[in-house]
């Protein structure tokens, strides 16, 4: 038995943004590697790229990812 089932039919109300076709789709029409989602509304899926850009900026400016500590020295 497979660990994960391949879902080819979307559920009503599940929205995705396809990165290849650059369009919003209801249900998973394209492979998971090519889409963002699921979103709860069409409007939310339409703003998927904006949401991704905002999150990337937050992560890039997160001080936990940019500390100035030097890595420990190794005995080489």
Backbone torsions as a table, in degrees:
resi	resn	phi	psi	omega
1	UNK	NA	136.1	-178.7
2	UNK	-70.8	144.6	179.2
3	UNK	-70.4	-41.0	178.4
4	UNK	-120.3	134.2	177.6
5	UNK	-86.9	138.0	177.3
6	UNK	-82.1	118.0	-178.6
7	UNK	-97.9	121.2	-179.3
8	UNK	-108.9	-13.0	-179.1
9	UNK	-111.7	130.8	-179.5
10	UNK	-82.6	159.3	175.5
11	UNK	-92.7	143.6	175.0
12	UNK	-59.1	135.3	179.5
13	UNK	91.3	-4.0	174.9
14	UNK	-96.1	123.9	-178.5
15	UNK	-118.7	143.7	-178.9
16	UNK	-132.1	158.1	172.6
17	UNK	-114.8	119.1	-179.6
18	UNK	-84.7	123.1	-179.4
19	UNK	-75.3	-27.4	-179.1
20	UNK	-76.5	-49.7	-176.5
21	UNK	-90.6	-8.0	-179.2
22	UNK	50.8	53.0	179.4
23	UNK	-146.5	160.1	176.8
24	UNK	-87.6	138.6	178.6
25	UNK	-136.5	145.3	176.8
26	UNK	-92.4	123.2	-175.4
27	UNK	81.1	158.8	-177.8
28	UNK	-77.9	93.9	177.0
29	UNK	-84.3	-39.0	-178.0
30	UNK	-101.6	162.3	179.7
31	UNK	-59.1	152.1	-177.3
32	UNK	-58.1	-32.7	-178.9
33	UNK	-67.4	-14.7	-176.3
34	UNK	-110.6	14.7	-175.4
35	UNK	-145.5	155.9	171.3
36	UNK	-105.3	145.4	175.4
37	UNK	136.9	-178.5	12.1
38	UNK	-83.8	152.0	174.1
39	UNK	-113.6	158.7	-176.9
40	UNK	-85.7	-13.8	179.5
41	UNK	-144.2	159.6	177.3
42	UNK	-62.1	-41.4	-179.0
43	UNK	-62.7	-40.7	178.5
44	UNK	-63.6	-40.9	178.4
45	UNK	-67.2	-33.6	179.5
46	UNK	-64.5	-25.9	-179.2
47	UNK	-101.4	20.8	-176.7
48	UNK	-59.6	-42.7	-178.6
49	UNK	-68.6	-37.6	176.6
50	UNK	-63.6	-42.9	178.6
51	UNK	-61.3	-43.1	179.5
52	UNK	-63.6	-41.9	179.0
53	UNK	-63.3	-43.0	178.5
54	UNK	-62.3	-44.0	179.9
55	UNK	-66.2	-38.4	177.7
56	UNK	-62.4	-42.4	177.9
57	UNK	-63.0	-41.8	178.1
58	UNK	-60.5	-44.5	-178.4
59	UNK	-68.7	-38.7	179.9
60	UNK	-65.3	-29.8	-178.8
61	UNK	-98.1	6.7	179.4
62	UNK	-75.4	120.6	-177.7
63	UNK	-62.5	-22.4	178.2
64	UNK	-65.4	-23.9	-178.9
65	UNK	-95.1	-9.0	-176.2
66	UNK	-129.9	48.2	177.2
67	UNK	-79.1	156.2	-176.2
68	UNK	-98.1	17.0	179.5
69	UNK	-67.6	140.0	177.0
70	UNK	-85.2	144.4	-179.8
71	UNK	-66.6	149.8	179.3
72	UNK	-62.9	143.4	179.0
73	UNK	-75.6	146.1	177.8
74	UNK	-109.8	151.8	175.4
75	UNK	-84.5	98.1	-177.4
76	UNK	-106.4	NA	NA
